[in-house]
Amino acid sequence: MCHVKRRYQCILAALLCLMLSTTVLGSENGSGNSSASKTLVSEPMAEDPLSYTITSDSVYIQDPIDFCGSALSYSAISTSGNYNVRNFTGTGADKAVMEAYVKAICDGNYNLRLSQEYEQSYSSSFFSWGLDYTGSGNVSDTVNVTYTDSNCTICIYGTIERDNMKIAVWIPQSMEQVDLGLRYGGANQTVTIAGPSASAGLYKLSDGSFETTDGRLSTSLGYATVLRDGTPYITEATFKRDSQSSRDELWVRDFYRDETLFFCAPQNRLMTGDVYTLKDLIQEASWLNRSRTVLGNADDFDDYTWTLFFGAGHDGDFITPLLADFNEFEDLTVRVMYWDKNVEAVYYIYAEFNSSPYVIEALCAVDLNGGQAAVHSDGTYSIRIGETLDIGCPTEFGANYNLFTWEIAEGSSFIEISNTISQTCTVKANRAGTARVKVTYEYGVDEPDVLTGISRNVNRSKTFEYLITIQE
């Protein structure tokens, strides 16, 4: 088996060298694979999606998290009615941070003005600001400005007690909290999408492969070309539609040791041109941030039910971008460069980390039917090596099952199974051949007692077997 794996890796390495040399040679005269014709399937991005131009109808507001940076400690986000509430803590002197935030967003051309201000000091200090939206966008919500009798679009208020400060920032959900580049204590920053090829277009070549219009990256269906701190690798890229979690998943596994890339988005929502950045993919779950959760292995990504999620096998841990101090990502972009529904898709990934490897960049092409088993009329399944499929227990009794137990009845060397005590079992194909999976499902049924005739609930069980054919 090791010899086969090494031979497979050698073949991939040879293919990679050929692809890269072709791309490099082709880039000298402005094209990639000169022997194959090209069709532009995705236009280069005309505008950076993180470059926000403020107009009279804009409803953007600088996210206070990005503005404050490490000057304040961010604790949590919550919602109240139509408002998102961000909560910060600091010392008494840190009130200057929020004063600077109010000044920055009201003195610039951001469709905001300061209309209410309150401050009183007793044994403790109490303060608040009320900001009105002045633009023509659809922002009509107002909230009471704490410590006053007036209402405004935005309320920022806080207390200082024994030099401990707490601040809450109330922003209506009709306004979009983005990073406009405003920073406390420093010059404004230019915020751009991350990745050298993030804005490139995409060609589809006559041989079915793909190449970015800048000539940097190319790949073929079912594979990902990965640049790990500049060193190229080729590995398999697979797509899985997880109907149970209502999400579509991209997997790029083991391109270097156990390093893995995972991305999921809500099921049937992706389309050509979608871009997700670090800000979109950060998880704000308070328990996650408190525990600085890391995952034991890549399969643990399946245990999280978020429908928009990025994870990486990185430096021995499997991580997801977290908010504030616990984040191990410096930057992140996932762009859907091409999406042909139910046919194929190409993703671009760029991730920067705060430890080695510092940069991972990937172009991934997947068959959108790759994780969907072919079901034949006789009830059997047919999949390919490396694919997974979800098979469900028969539904003759609806949801009134008490217990499900799955096992491999035959062919344990060809497949492996997980979710063995749920209604749906996941099967992964490892080798070509045939296998059988058996499910035992228990249910309760009311039956008359044979002696008394009184009805009582009795446990019954049935079994069902699935025949699975694994192809090369």
Secondary structure, DSSP 4 states (H G I P E B T S, - for coil): -HHHHHHHHHHHHHHHHHHHHHHHHHHTTT-S-TTS-EEEEEPPPSS-TT-PPP-TT--EEE-HHHHHTTSSEEEEEEEETTEEEEEEEEEGGGHHHHHHHHHHHHHSSSSEEEEEEEEEESSSEEEEEEEEE-SSSS----EE-TTSS-EESEEEEEEEETTEEEEEEEEETTSEEE--S--TTS--------STTTT--EEEETTS-EEETTSS-EE-TTEEEEEETTEEEEEEEEEEEETTTTEEEEEE--SSTT--EEEEEETT---TT-EEEHHHH-B--HHHHHHT--BSSGGGGGG---SSEEEEEETTEEE--BSGGG--EEEEEEEEEEEETTTEEEEEEEEEESSSS-EEEEEEEEETTTTSPEEPTTS-EEEETT-EEEEE---TTTT-EEEEEEEEEE-TTTEEEE-TTSSEEEEEE-SSEEEEEEEEEEEEEEEE-TTT--EEEEEEEEEEEEEEEEE-
